[in-house]
Amino acid sequence: MENNMKMKKYYGEVAFEVFNNSFKRATKYVSDNLTVKATSRCVRAAKELILTAGKPNYAERKFIKLCKKAGEKFPIKKIQLKLYSKKGK
C-alpha cells in the first residue's frame, strides 16, 4: 500500500511538470532500475499525456551510472526535464 502511494506521488510530480510548465518530457529516477516518465504529445489540437514506469532506456542508464559515480542517492530529488525541440526548415 505504501509503495503504491509513493508511485502516485511520483506520477503526480512528473505530470505537474509537463502540464503546468510546458515541457516535452519529465523523468523521475526512483531507483537504479526504475524510472517514472511523463511525455506530452499533441494530436489533432488535443494535448495528450503518456505516463510510463519501468526500466530506464540507454540514455537514462548512462545518467544513472554518472549519478552513482558522483554519490547521488536514490530516489534522485530533482526531476530531469526536456524541452520541445525547434522545428527545422
Rosetta blueprint (number, residue, H / E / L):
1 M L
2 E H
3 N H
4 N H
5 M H
6 K H
7 M H
8 K H
9 K H
10 Y H
11 Y H
12 G H
13 E H
14 V H
15 A H
16 F H
17 E H
18 V H
19 F H
20 N H
21 N H
22 S L
23 F L
24 K L
25 R E
26 A E
27 T E
28 K E
29 Y E
30 V E
31 S E
32 D L
33 N L
34 L E
35 T E
36 V E
37 K E
38 A E
39 T E
40 S E
41 R E
42 C E
43 V E
44 R L
45 A L
46 A E
47 K E
48 E E
49 L E
50 I E
51 L E
52 T E
53 A E
54 G E
55 K L
56 P L
57 N L
58 Y H
59 A H
60 E H
61 R H
62 K H
63 F H
64 I H
65 K H
66 L H
67 C H
68 K H
69 K H
70 A H
71 G L
72 E L
73 K L
74 F L
75 P L
76 I L
77 K L
78 K L
79 I L
80 Q E
81 L E
82 K E
83 L L
84 Y L
85 S L
86 K L
87 K L
88 G L
89 K L
